[in-house]
Amino acid sequence: MTTFKKVWAGMAALIIAFFAVLLVLRSGILFGAEKKIDGIEEAGVSFDEFKIPENVRVVGIGEATHGNREFQTLKKLVLQKLVNEGDGRAIAFEISAGEAEMLNDAIHNEDSDIIGLLGKQSYPLYDTEEIADLLNWMREYNKNVSYEESLMFYGVDMQGGYTSVEYMQSLCESDPDIFTQEEKAKLLSIDTDNRETYSADKDFFVEMGKRLNTADDVYSSQVAALADVIVQYIEAPDFETDPAEYSSYRDRCMAENLKCFSELEESRGYTQILITAHNGHVMKGSSAAYDDENLLTMGENINRLFEGSYFCIGSEFYNTCVNIHTAGTYDEEYERADHEYCSDDPLAYQAKFFDDGWYCLDFTKLNDTDSAVYKTVHSLVFTGLVGEGYNVLSDISKSYRMKIVPADRYDAVVYYYEANPIDPIHY
């Protein structure tokens, strides 16, 4: 072979080798998420095998997104596990307390229109067949037990505090004996479309809440909790002025409201309660939305209020097609659409190797500190964290994911290889 041909042959080999390396790097075989972790099939378990610790008072179940069916179905599965294997009879949602009380009434009424009520919620996140299935199961359970022994549905969010006022106004007609004549007159005089008409009445709601709490029945205590939420709503900082302060205040209030409902549950004889919200709220530590270690998540506030007796379960996807509200569209212009994302989470990728494409990983059960699984859950990895309010900039910056140390944020995670979009019933 001539020197010229040898040079060309060498150059061709280098070019082939260069592109081969590029293909390997792009495939993620060496450094990416798409590779099997040694020992994952021994560490991971099915949901049926997964156990919630008996000694915890609060169980959290998070959503990596608000817009996937799998995460909504998971709420029912975890509640059923708590009812059948634990000591809990209540689930609390990241929704306004007043609207939750309307749904709680529905699961205690055989003739209620659950689908219709879901369509009247402030946000359509849970206006889905999956949540209707959860509520119908709760209603079916409640047919055979007393109110004191029944399943309860609570809302911990102080946002939409006016819904608690509206609920109380409806009680003035449906359950008039719960309020005094003076309280009914004040409640019915309030214009819920004008916050200023009741913001000056904070003391009224404080005193009414105290009076209702002196009653010895569960229902009066539940209505008293709504009065406390209205006070939180009145005292909330302005979101436009300081969104970080508002976010921190909201997470703290949600934790305090859960504590109130937990004490109510304990008065019924149940030691555990389930809280469900976006992963960004249920996770432990500081807020994922703001780079400030002093701004605590709802989950961290719960963990502190309950002195560490909080078992936090996250959920996660590898690939998702998620249904999201389009930012800036409200009222008549309200719009939702499906968007596709990949989290690049190496632990979520492992779901590919399990039956039906999902599995549970309890970080507290990982004892081999030298194992690949243990090292991964204690290392910084990407995780999907898709919020409401789609903006094209989130695609460009990939802000739909963040890096966390999973074991610092959760006690366990339910991983899905693929997640499918919700289909809101009324939108």
DRENDO-1510 file (C-alpha; in Angstrom, 1 decimal, always signed):
<recs>
REC; n; res; u; v; w
REC; 1; MET; +0.0; +0.0; +0.0 .
REC; 2; THR; +1.4; +3.4; -0.9 .
REC; 3; THR; +2.0; +6.1; +1.7 .
REC; 4; PHE; -0.9; +8.2; +0.3 .
REC; 5; LYS; -3.3; +5.3; +0.6 .
REC; 6; LYS; -2.1; +4.6; +4.2 .
REC; 7; VAL; -2.7; +8.3; +5.1 .
REC; 8; TRP; -6.2; +8.2; +3.7 .
REC; 9; ALA; -6.9; +4.8; +5.4 .
REC; 10; GLY; -5.7; +6.3; +8.7 .
REC; 11; MET; -7.9; +9.4; +8.3 .
REC; 12; ALA; -10.9; +7.3; +7.5 .
REC; 13; ALA; -10.4; +5.1; +10.6 .
REC; 14; LEU; -10.1; +8.3; +12.7 .
REC; 15; ILE; -13.3; +9.7; +11.2 .
REC; 16; ILE; -15.2; +6.4; +11.8 .
REC; 17; ALA; -13.8; +6.2; +15.4 .
REC; 18; PHE; -14.8; +9.9; +16.0 .
REC; 19; PHE; -18.4; +9.3; +14.9 .
REC; 20; ALA; -18.6; +6.0; +16.8 .
REC; 21; VAL; -17.6; +7.9; +20.0 .
REC; 22; LEU; -20.3; +10.5; +19.3 .
REC; 23; LEU; -22.9; +7.8; +18.9 .
REC; 24; VAL; -21.9; +6.2; +22.2 .
REC; 25; LEU; -22.0; +9.5; +24.0 .
REC; 26; ARG; -25.4; +10.4; +22.6 .
REC; 27; SER; -26.8; +7.0; +23.4 .
REC; 28; GLY; -26.0; +7.6; +27.1 .
REC; 29; ILE; -24.4; +4.2; +27.4 .
REC; 30; LEU; -21.4; +5.6; +29.3 .
REC; 31; PHE; -22.7; +8.6; +31.2 .
REC; 32; GLY; -26.4; +9.0; +30.6 .
REC; 33; ALA; -29.5; +7.8; +32.5 .
REC; 34; GLU; -30.3; +5.1; +30.0 .
REC; 35; LYS; -28.4; +2.2; +31.6 .
REC; 36; LYS; -29.4; -0.5; +34.1 .
REC; 37; ILE; -28.2; +0.1; +37.6 .
REC; 38; ASP; -26.7; -3.0; +39.2 .
REC; 39; GLY; -29.0; -4.5; +41.9 .
REC; 40; ILE; -32.0; -2.4; +41.0 .
REC; 41; GLU; -34.3; -5.4; +40.6 .
REC; 42; GLU; -33.4; -6.6; +44.1 .
REC; 43; ALA; -33.9; -3.2; +45.7 .
REC; 44; GLY; -37.1; -2.2; +43.9 .
REC; 45; VAL; -40.5; -3.7; +44.7 .
REC; 46; SER; -44.0; -3.7; +43.3 .
REC; 47; PHE; -46.6; -1.5; +44.9 .
REC; 48; ASP; -48.3; -4.5; +46.5 .
REC; 49; GLU; -45.0; -5.3; +48.2 .
REC; 50; PHE; -44.3; -1.7; +49.3 .
REC; 51; LYS; -45.0; -1.1; +53.0 .
REC; 52; ILE; -45.7; +2.2; +54.8 .
REC; 53; PRO; -44.0; +2.3; +58.2 .
REC; 54; GLU; -46.5; +1.7; +61.1 .
REC; 55; ASN; -45.0; +4.4; +63.4 .
REC; 56; VAL; -45.4; +7.5; +61.2 .
REC; 57; ARG; -48.2; +10.0; +61.7 .
REC; 58; VAL; -48.2; +11.6; +58.3 .
REC; 59; VAL; -47.8; +10.0; +54.9 .
REC; 60; GLY; -47.1; +12.3; +51.9 .
REC; 61; ILE; -47.6; +11.2; +48.3 .
REC; 62; GLY; -46.3; +13.7; +45.7 .
REC; 63; GLU; -46.9; +14.3; +42.1 .
REC; 64; ALA; -44.1; +15.0; +39.7 .
REC; 65; THR; -46.7; +16.8; +37.6 .
REC; 66; HIS; -50.3; +17.7; +38.2 .
REC; 67; GLY; -51.2; +16.5; +34.7 .
REC; 68; ASN; -50.6; +12.8; +34.6 .
REC; 69; ARG; -53.1; +10.0; +35.2 .
REC; 70; GLU; -50.7; +7.6; +36.9 .
REC; 71; PHE; -50.0; +10.1; +39.7 .
REC; 72; GLN; -53.7; +10.7; +40.3 .
REC; 73; THR; -54.4; +7.0; +40.4 .
REC; 74; LEU; -51.6; +6.6; +42.9 .
REC; 75; LYS; -53.5; +8.7; +45.4 .
REC; 76; LYS; -56.3; +6.1; +45.7 .
REC; 77; LEU; -53.8; +3.3; +45.9 .
REC; 78; VAL; -51.9; +4.9; +48.8 .
REC; 79; LEU; -55.1; +5.8; +50.6 .
REC; 80; GLN; -56.3; +2.2; +50.3 .
REC; 81; LYS; -53.0; +0.9; +51.6 .
REC; 82; LEU; -53.3; +3.3; +54.6 .
REC; 83; VAL; -56.9; +2.2; +55.3 .
REC; 84; ASN; -56.2; -1.6; +54.9 .
REC; 85; GLU; -52.7; -1.9; +56.3 .
REC; 86; GLY; -52.3; +1.3; +58.5 .
REC; 87; ASP; -54.4; +3.5; +60.8 .
REC; 88; GLY; -55.6; +6.3; +58.6 .
REC; 89; ARG; -59.1; +7.3; +57.3 .
REC; 90; ALA; -58.4; +10.7; +55.7 .
REC; 91; ILE; -56.8; +12.2; +52.7 .
REC; 92; ALA; -55.9; +15.9; +52.4 .
REC; 93; PHE; -55.4; +17.6; +49.0 .
REC; 94; GLU; -53.6; +20.6; +47.8 .
REC; 95; ILE; -56.9; +22.3; +47.0 .
REC; 96; SER; -58.9; +25.1; +48.7 .
REC; 97; ALA; -60.4; +24.0; +52.0 .
REC; 98; GLY; -64.0; +25.2; +51.1 .
REC; 99; GLU; -64.1; +23.2; +47.9 .
REC; 100; ALA; -62.7; +20.2; +49.7 .
REC; 101; GLU; -65.5; +20.4; +52.2 .
REC; 102; MET; -68.0; +20.3; +49.4 .
REC; 103; LEU; -66.4; +17.1; +48.1 .
REC; 104; ASN; -66.3; +15.7; +51.7 .
REC; 105; ASP; -70.1; +16.3; +51.9 .
REC; 106; ALA; -70.4; +14.5; +48.5 .
REC; 107; ILE; -68.7; +11.3; +49.7 .
REC; 108; HIS; -71.1; +11.2; +52.6 .
REC; 109; ASN; -74.2; +11.5; +50.4 .
REC; 110; GLU; -75.3; +8.6; +48.2 .
REC; 111; ASP; -77.2; +10.9; +45.8 .
REC; 112; SER; -74.4; +13.5; +45.3 .
REC; 113; ASP; -73.2; +14.4; +41.8 .
REC; 114; ILE; -69.5; +13.9; +42.1 .
REC; 115; ILE; -68.7; +14.5; +38.4 .
REC; 116; GLY; -70.7; +17.8; +38.5 .
REC; 117; LEU; -69.0; +19.0; +41.6 .
REC; 118; LEU; -65.5; +18.3; +40.2 .
REC; 119; GLY; -66.5; +20.5; +37.2 .
REC; 120; LYS; -67.2; +23.4; +39.6 .
REC; 121; GLN; -63.7; +23.4; +41.2 .
REC; 122; SER; -61.5; +26.5; +40.8 .
REC; 123; TYR; -58.9; +24.5; +38.9 .
REC; 124; PRO; -59.5; +21.6; +36.5 .
REC; 125; LEU; -56.4; +19.7; +37.7 .
REC; 126; TYR; -58.6; +17.2; +39.5 .
REC; 127; ASP; -61.6; +17.4; +37.2 .
REC; 128; THR; -60.8; +13.9; +36.0 .
REC; 129; GLU; -62.1; +10.3; +35.9 .
REC; 130; GLU; -59.2; +9.3; +38.2 .
REC; 131; ILE; -60.2; +11.6; +41.0 .
REC; 132; ALA; -63.9; +10.7; +40.4 .
REC; 133; ASP; -62.9; +7.1; +40.9 .
REC; 134; LEU; -61.2; +7.9; +44.2 .
REC; 135; LEU; -64.2; +9.9; +45.5 .
REC; 136; ASN; -66.6; +7.2; +44.4 .
REC; 137; TRP; -64.6; +4.5; +46.2 .
REC; 138; MET; -64.6; +6.7; +49.4 .
REC; 139; ARG; -68.4; +7.2; +49.1 .
REC; 140; GLU; -68.9; +3.4; +48.7 .
REC; 141; TYR; -66.8; +2.8; +51.8 .
REC; 142; ASN; -68.8; +5.4; +53.8 .
REC; 143; LYS; -72.1; +3.7; +53.1 .
REC; 144; ASN; -71.5; +1.1; +55.8 .
REC; 145; VAL; -70.0; +3.2; +58.6 .
REC; 146; SER; -70.9; +6.1; +60.8 .
REC; 147; TYR; -69.7; +9.6; +60.1 .
REC; 148; GLU; -67.2; +9.3; +63.0 .
REC; 149; GLU; -65.7; +6.2; +61.4 .
REC; 150; SER; -65.9; +7.4; +57.8 .
REC; 151; LEU; -63.3; +8.4; +55.2 .
REC; 152; MET; -62.7; +12.1; +55.2 .
REC; 153; PHE; -61.6; +14.4; +52.4 .
REC; 154; TYR; -59.8; +17.6; +53.4 .
REC; 155; GLY; -58.2; +20.6; +51.6 .
REC; 156; VAL; -55.2; +22.3; +53.1 .
REC; 157; ASP; -54.6; +25.2; +50.7 .
REC; 158; MET; -55.3; +28.7; +51.9 .
REC; 159; GLN; -55.5; +29.9; +48.3 .
REC; 160; GLY; -59.1; +30.4; +47.4 .
REC; 161; GLY; -60.1; +31.3; +50.9 .
REC; 162; TYR; -63.3; +32.8; +49.6 .
REC; 163; THR; -64.5; +29.2; +48.8 .
REC; 164; SER; -64.7; +28.6; +52.6 .
REC; 165; VAL; -66.9; +31.7; +52.9 .
REC; 166; GLU; -69.1; +30.4; +50.1 .
REC; 167; TYR; -69.4; +27.0; +51.8 .
REC; 168; MET; -70.4; +28.7; +55.1 .
REC; 169; GLN; -73.0; +30.7; +53.2 .
REC; 170; SER; -74.5; +27.5; +51.8 .
REC; 171; LEU; -74.7; +26.1; +55.4 .
REC; 172; CYS; -76.8; +29.0; +56.5 .
REC; 173; GLU; -79.6; +27.4; +54.5 .
REC; 174; SER; -78.7; +23.7; +54.6 .
REC; 175; ASP; -77.6; +23.5; +58.2 .
REC; 176; PRO; -78.8; +26.7; +59.9 .
REC; 177; ASP; -78.3; +25.5; +63.4 .
REC; 178; ILE; -74.5; +25.4; +63.2 .
REC; 179; PHE; -74.3; +29.3; +63.3 .
REC; 180; THR; -75.8; +31.9; +65.6 .
REC; 181; GLN; -78.3; +34.4; +64.1 .
REC; 182; GLU; -75.6; +37.1; +64.2 .
REC; 183; GLU; -73.1; +34.8; +62.4 .
REC; 184; LYS; -75.5; +34.0; +59.7 .
REC; 185; ALA; -76.3; +37.6; +59.1 .
REC; 186; LYS; -72.7; +38.5; +58.9 .
REC; 187; LEU; -71.8; +35.6; +56.5 .
REC; 188; LEU; -74.7; +36.3; +54.2 .
REC; 189; SER; -73.7; +40.0; +53.9 .
REC; 190; ILE; -70.3; +39.1; +52.5 .
REC; 191; ASP; -69.5; +39.6; +48.8 .
REC; 192; THR; -67.0; +36.9; +48.0 .
REC; 193; ASP; -66.1; +38.6; +44.8 .
REC; 194; ASN; -64.8; +41.6; +46.8 .
REC; 195; ARG; -62.1; +40.5; +49.2 .
REC; 196; GLU; -62.2; +43.9; +51.0 .
REC; 197; THR; -65.7; +43.2; +52.2 .
REC; 198; TYR; -64.5; +40.5; +54.6 .
REC; 199; SER; -60.8; +41.2; +55.0 .
REC; 200; ALA; -61.8; +43.7; +57.7 .
REC; 201; ASP; -63.7; +40.9; +59.5 .
REC; 202; LYS; -60.7; +38.8; +60.5 .
REC; 203; ASP; -61.7; +39.0; +64.2 .
REC; 204; PHE; -65.2; +37.7; +63.3 .
REC; 205; PHE; -63.8; +34.6; +61.8 .
REC; 206; VAL; -61.3; +34.1; +64.6 .
REC; 207; GLU; -64.1; +34.2; +67.2 .
REC; 208; MET; -66.4; +32.0; +65.2 .
REC; 209; GLY; -63.7; +29.4; +64.8 .
REC; 210; LYS; -63.1; +29.4; +68.6 .
REC; 211; ARG; -66.8; +29.0; +69.3 .
REC; 212; LEU; -67.2; +26.1; +66.8 .
REC; 213; ASN; -64.2; +24.4; +68.3 .
REC; 214; THR; -66.0; +24.2; +71.7 .
REC; 215; ALA; -68.6; +21.9; +70.2 .
REC; 216; ASP; -68.1; +18.2; +70.8 .
REC; 217; ASP; -68.9; +16.9; +67.2 .
REC; 218; VAL; -66.5; +16.3; +64.4 .
REC; 219; TYR; -68.4; +18.4; +61.8 .
REC; 220; SER; -68.3; +21.6; +63.9 .
REC; 221; SER; -64.6; +21.2; +64.2 .
REC; 222; GLN; -64.3; +20.8; +60.4 .
REC; 223; VAL; -66.2; +24.1; +59.9 .
REC; 224; ALA; -64.0; +25.7; +62.5 .
REC; 225; ALA; -61.0; +24.8; +60.5 .
REC; 226; LEU; -62.5; +26.6; +57.5 .
REC; 227; ALA; -62.7; +29.8; +59.6 .
REC; 228; ASP; -59.0; +29.5; +60.3 .
REC; 229; VAL; -58.2; +29.1; +56.6 .
REC; 230; ILE; -60.2; +32.3; +55.9 .
REC; 231; VAL; -58.0; +34.1; +58.4 .
REC; 232; GLN; -54.9; +32.8; +56.7 .
REC; 233; TYR; -56.2; +34.0; +53.4 .
REC; 234; ILE; -56.9; +37.5; +54.8 .
REC; 235; GLU; -53.4; +37.7; +56.3 .
REC; 236; ALA; -51.5; +36.4; +53.2 .
REC; 237; PRO; -48.7; +38.5; +51.8 .
REC; 238; ASP; -49.2; +39.9; +48.3 .
REC; 239; PHE; -48.0; +37.5; +45.6 .
REC; 240; GLU; -47.2; +40.3; +43.1 .
REC; 241; THR; -45.1; +42.1; +45.7 .
REC; 242; ASP; -43.0; +39.2; +47.0 .
REC; 243; PRO; -43.8; +35.8; +45.4 .
REC; 244; ALA; -41.1; +34.1; +47.4 .
REC; 245; GLU; -42.6; +35.3; +50.7 .
REC; 246; TYR; -46.1; +34.3; +49.5 .
REC; 247; SER; -44.9; +30.8; +48.5 .
REC; 248; SER; -43.2; +30.3; +51.9 .
REC; 249; TYR; -46.3; +31.5; +53.7 .
REC; 250; ARG; -48.6; +29.2; +51.7 .
REC; 251; ASP; -46.4; +26.1; +52.4 .
REC; 252; ARG; -46.3; +26.9; +56.1 .
REC; 253; CYS; -50.1; +27.4; +56.2 .
REC; 254; MET; -50.8; +24.1; +54.4 .
REC; 255; ALA; -48.6; +22.3; +56.9 .
REC; 256; GLU; -50.4; +24.0; +59.8 .
REC; 257; ASN; -53.8; +23.1; +58.3 .
REC; 258; LEU; -52.7; +19.5; +58.0 .
REC; 259; LYS; -51.8; +19.5; +61.7 .
REC; 260; CYS; -55.3; +20.8; +62.5 .
REC; 261; PHE; -56.9; +18.0; +60.5 .
REC; 262; SER; -54.5; +15.4; +61.9 .
REC; 263; GLU; -55.6; +16.4; +65.5 .
REC; 264; LEU; -59.2; +16.1; +64.3 .
REC; 265; GLU; -58.5; +12.6; +63.0 .
REC; 266; GLU; -56.8; +11.7; +66.3 .
REC; 267; SER; -60.0; +12.8; +68.1 .
REC; 268; ARG; -61.8; +10.2; +66.0 .
REC; 269; GLY; -59.2; +7.6; +67.0 .
REC; 270; TYR; -57.0; +7.5; +63.9 .
REC; 271; THR; -53.3; +8.1; +64.2 .
REC; 272; GLN; -52.4; +8.6; +60.6 .
REC; 273; ILE; -53.3; +11.0; +57.8 .
REC; 274; LEU; -52.4; +11.2; +54.1 .
REC; 275; ILE; -51.4; +14.4; +52.4 .
REC; 276; THR; -51.1; +14.7; +48.6 .
REC; 277; ALA; -49.7; +17.6; +46.6 .
REC; 278; HIS; -47.1; +18.4; +43.9 .
REC; 279; ASN; -43.6; +17.0; +44.6 .
REC; 280; GLY; -42.4; +20.5; +45.1 .
REC; 281; HIS; -44.6; +20.8; +48.1 .
REC; 282; VAL; -44.4; +17.4; +49.7 .
REC; 283; MET; -40.7; +17.0; +49.5 .
REC; 284; LYS; -38.5; +17.8; +52.4 .
REC; 285; GLY; -36.0; +20.6; +52.6 .
REC; 286; SER; -36.1; +24.1; +51.1 .
REC; 287; SER; -38.4; +25.2; +48.3 .
REC; 288; ALA; -37.4; +24.0; +44.8 .
REC; 289; ALA; -38.8; +27.2; +43.3 .
REC; 290; TYR; -36.5; +29.6; +45.2 .
REC; 291; ASP; -32.8; +29.5; +45.9 .
REC; 292; ASP; -33.2; +30.2; +49.6 .
REC; 293; GLU; -32.6; +27.5; +52.3 .
REC; 294; ASN; -34.9; +29.5; +54.7 .
REC; 295; LEU; -37.9; +29.1; +52.4 .
REC; 296; LEU; -39.2; +25.7; +53.6 .
REC; 297; THR; -41.5; +23.3; +51.6 .
REC; 298; MET; -44.8; +22.2; +53.0 .
REC; 299; GLY; -43.2; +18.8; +53.6 .
REC; 300; GLU; -40.3; +20.2; +55.6 .
REC; 301; ASN; -42.8; +22.2; +57.7 .
REC; 302; ILE; -44.8; +19.0; +58.3 .
REC; 303; ASN; -41.7; +17.1; +59.2 .
REC; 304; ARG; -40.9; +19.7; +61.9 .
REC; 305; LEU; -44.4; +20.1; +63.2 .
REC; 306; PHE; -44.7; +16.3; +63.6 .
REC; 307; GLU; -41.2; +15.9; +65.0 .
REC; 308; GLY; -39.9; +13.7; +62.2 .
REC; 309; SER; -42.9; +11.5; +62.0 .
REC; 310; TYR; -43.5; +12.1; +58.3 .
REC; 311; PHE; -43.0; +9.5; +55.6 .
REC; 312; CYS; -42.6; +11.3; +52.3 .
REC; 313; ILE; -43.2; +9.4; +49.0 .
REC; 314; GLY; -42.5; +11.1; +45.7 .
REC; 315; SER; -43.5; +10.0; +42.3 .
REC; 316; GLU; -41.4; +10.4; +39.1 .
REC; 317; PHE; -41.5; +9.7; +35.4 .
REC; 318; TYR; -38.8; +9.0; +32.8 .
REC; 319; ASN; -40.9; +9.9; +29.7 .
REC; 320; THR; -44.1; +11.8; +30.0 .
REC; 321; CYS; -46.8; +13.3; +27.9 .
REC; 322; VAL; -48.4; +15.8; +30.4 .
REC; 323; ASN; -51.5; +17.9; +30.2 .
REC; 324; ILE; -50.7; +21.5; +31.4 .
REC; 325; HIS; -52.5; +24.8; +31.7 .
REC; 326; THR; -51.1; +27.3; +29.2 .
REC; 327; ALA; -49.7; +30.3; +31.1 .
REC; 328; GLY; -51.7; +33.5; +30.9 .
REC; 329; THR; -55.0; +32.0; +29.8 .
REC; 330; TYR; -57.9; +32.4; +32.2 .
REC; 331; ASP; -61.7; +32.6; +32.3 .
REC; 332; GLU; -63.1; +32.2; +28.8 .
REC; 333; GLU; -59.6; +31.9; +27.3 .
REC; 334; TYR; -58.6; +29.0; +29.6 .
REC; 335; GLU; -56.5; +26.6; +27.6 .
REC; 336; ARG; -54.7; +23.3; +28.3 .
REC; 337; ALA; -52.4; +21.3; +26.1 .
REC; 338; ASP; -50.3; +18.1; +26.1 .
REC; 339; HIS; -46.5; +18.4; +26.2 .
REC; 340; GLU; -43.8; +15.8; +26.1 .
REC; 341; TYR; -40.7; +15.7; +28.4 .
REC; 342; CYS; -37.9; +13.4; +29.5 .
REC; 343; SER; -36.6; +13.7; +33.0 .
REC; 344; ASP; -33.2; +12.1; +32.5 .
REC; 345; ASP; -33.7; +10.5; +35.9 .
REC; 346; PRO; -31.6; +7.3; +36.0 .
REC; 347; LEU; -33.8; +5.8; +38.7 .
REC; 348; ALA; -37.0; +6.4; +36.7 .
REC; 349; TYR; -35.3; +4.8; +33.7 .
REC; 350; GLN; -35.1; +1.6; +35.8 .
REC; 351; ALA; -38.9; +1.2; +35.7 .
REC; 352; LYS; -38.3; -0.1; +32.2 .
REC; 353; PHE; -37.1; -3.3; +33.8 .
REC; 354; PHE; -40.1; -3.9; +36.0 .
REC; 355; ASP; -43.6; -5.4; +35.3 .
REC; 356; ASP; -46.0; -2.8; +33.8 .
REC; 357; GLY; -43.2; -0.2; +33.7 .
REC; 358; TRP; -43.3; +1.0; +37.3 .
REC; 359; TYR; -41.8; +0.1; +40.7 .
REC; 360; CYS; -41.3; +1.4; +44.3 .
REC; 361; LEU; -38.0; +2.2; +45.9 .
REC; 362; ASP; -37.9; +2.6; +49.7 .
REC; 363; PHE; -34.7; +4.6; +50.4 .
REC; 364; THR; -34.9; +3.8; +54.1 .
REC; 365; LYS; -34.5; +0.0; +53.3 .
REC; 366; LEU; -31.3; +0.4; +51.4 .
REC; 367; ASN; -28.6; -0.9; +53.8 .
REC; 368; ASP; -25.7; -1.7; +51.4 .
REC; 369; THR; -23.9; +1.7; +51.3 .
REC; 370; ASP; -21.5; +0.4; +48.6 .
REC; 371; SER; -24.2; -0.7; +46.2 .
REC; 372; ALA; -24.9; +1.2; +43.0 .
REC; 373; VAL; -28.5; +1.8; +44.0 .
REC; 374; TYR; -27.6; +3.3; +47.4 .
REC; 375; LYS; -24.9; +5.6; +45.8 .
REC; 376; THR; -27.4; +6.8; +43.1 .
REC; 377; VAL; -30.1; +7.8; +45.6 .
REC; 378; HIS; -27.5; +9.6; +47.6 .
REC; 379; SER; -26.1; +11.5; +44.6 .
REC; 380; LEU; -27.3; +14.5; +42.6 .
REC; 381; VAL; -29.5; +13.3; +39.8 .
REC; 382; PHE; -32.0; +14.9; +37.5 .
REC; 383; THR; -35.7; +14.7; +38.4 .
REC; 384; GLY; -38.8; +15.8; +36.6 .
REC; 385; LEU; -40.7; +18.6; +38.3 .
REC; 386; VAL; -43.3; +19.9; +35.9 .
REC; 387; GLY; -45.5; +22.8; +37.2 .
REC; 388; GLU; -48.7; +24.3; +36.0 .
REC; 389; GLY; -48.6; +27.2; +33.6 .
REC; 390; TYR; -46.7; +26.1; +30.4 .
REC; 391; ASN; -44.3; +28.5; +28.9 .
REC; 392; VAL; -42.1; +27.8; +25.9 .
REC; 393; LEU; -39.1; +29.1; +27.9 .
REC; 394; SER; -39.4; +26.0; +30.1 .
REC; 395; ASP; -38.6; +23.9; +27.1 .
REC; 396; ILE; -35.6; +25.9; +26.1 .
REC; 397; SER; -34.1; +26.1; +29.6 .
REC; 398; LYS; -35.3; +22.6; +30.5 .
REC; 399; SER; -36.7; +24.1; +33.8 .
REC; 400; TYR; -39.1; +21.2; +33.9 .
REC; 401; ARG; -36.4; +19.2; +35.7 .
REC; 402; MET; -33.9; +19.9; +38.5 .
REC; 403; LYS; -31.0; +18.2; +40.2 .
REC; 404; ILE; -31.6; +16.8; +43.7 .
REC; 405; VAL; -30.3; +14.1; +46.0 .
REC; 406; PRO; -33.4; +11.9; +46.1 .
REC; 407; ALA; -32.7; +10.5; +49.6 .
REC; 408; ASP; -32.5; +14.0; +51.0 .
REC; 409; ARG; -35.9; +14.9; +49.7 .
REC; 410; TYR; -38.0; +11.7; +50.0 .
REC; 411; ASP; -38.2; +8.5; +52.0 .
REC; 412; ALA; -39.4; +6.6; +49.0 .
REC; 413; VAL; -40.3; +7.2; +45.4 .
REC; 414; VAL; -42.7; +5.4; +43.0 .
REC; 415; TYR; -41.1; +5.5; +39.6 .
REC; 416; TYR; -42.8; +5.2; +36.2 .
REC; 417; TYR; -41.1; +4.7; +32.9 .
REC; 418; GLU; -43.9; +6.4; +31.0 .
REC; 419; ALA; -46.8; +8.6; +32.2 .
REC; 420; ASN; -49.9; +9.6; +30.3 .
REC; 421; PRO; -51.8; +12.9; +30.3 .
REC; 422; ILE; -55.0; +13.6; +32.3 .
REC; 423; ASP; -58.1; +14.4; +30.3 .
REC; 424; PRO; -60.2; +17.0; +32.2 .
REC; 425; ILE; -63.9; +16.2; +32.0 .
REC; 426; HIS; -65.2; +19.7; +31.6 .
REC; 427; TYR; -62.4; +21.3; +29.6 .
</recs>
